[in-house]
Amino acid sequence: MNHPSIRTLIVTILLQAASFGQGSLTPPLGPPEPSMKSMSEIYGAIAGVKDDERTPIHALPYAISQPGSYYLAGSLSVSSGAGIAISTSNVTLDLNGFTISSTLSGIAGSGYAIFISANVSDVRIRNGNIESGTTVSGGVFAPNGFLGGIGSPSSANQSIHVSDLRIKGIGGSGILIDSASFSIVENCFVSVCDGPGIKAHTVNNSFATGCRNTAINAYIVSNSRGQSIGTSAGSNGISAAIVSNCFATSLAGTGISSGGTVSNCRATRDGGVAIQAGIAIGCTVYGSGTVISSQKHLGTP
């Protein structure tokens, strides 16, 4: 048997089969041109799809009664009552960098800029401003406009997430979310409230200042700052079970009040209690304030 001839035949067949799978190797005439979409075209198409899926809000007051994603089409104002009412679960509200404001004189007949009804869960509010006309001078508040910034006072509400908001000049509470609702407030700034500043289950990287009542009231507070200018003993800078990496001041209450652990925090309360905690770790007190704690560690005075 002629084995070399068989091997030669097999190689020839394979080479012929391979040649059929090749296209023309001759380049087309003219300069090369792009044959794919640019990144800007791709991102533009994606943005268009997202915009189509969101519902714009062009005027206030506005009621959200269907799940979905909503956004402000511009800065909007009301002369009385509430701004936006959310009565259904699974809602994302993007203020889109714009402002919700109230021009009401006084707070009679007012409401929240954004109110969440009871038995509502999975709501996200983000990225914008809420402004009202409340002012303070010499510790005396003159409430005008919104009674509250964001309100979700029912413990039946779950998973409320508020982020990247600036809230100013409120006739009551800045952000009021029942602390039993596993809610999160982060990256928010609240100033001048004739009531509490921020109340939620968890507060992170936020600042509440110029508040008549407790500036930040939560279960867990981290990387935040609270300043109360109220004249009552219960007006604390921060009240929480677990407080870490925070700074707090109070005019008449306690700088940081906790029944649990306060760690790596700073506080001031001249002539009173700067920090009251079960365990205080690595904390610093400024002025003549004192620390009341059953356990003090890592330099806590």
Secondary structure, DSSP 8 states (H G I E B T S, - for coil): --HHHHHHHHHHHHHHHHHHT----S--SSS----S--HHHHHHHHHHHHHHHEEEE-SSSEEE-SSEEEEESS-EEESSB-SEEE-SSSEEEE-TT-EEEE--SSSTTB-EEEEE-TT-EEEEEEEEEEE---EEETTEEE--S-SEEEEE--TT-EEEEEEEEEEEEESSEEEEE-GGG--EEES-EEEEESS-SEE-SEEES-EEEEESS-SEE-SEEES-EEEE--SSTT--SEE-SEEES-EEEESSS-SEE-SSEEES-EEE-TTSEEEEEEEEES-EEETT-EEEEEEEETT--
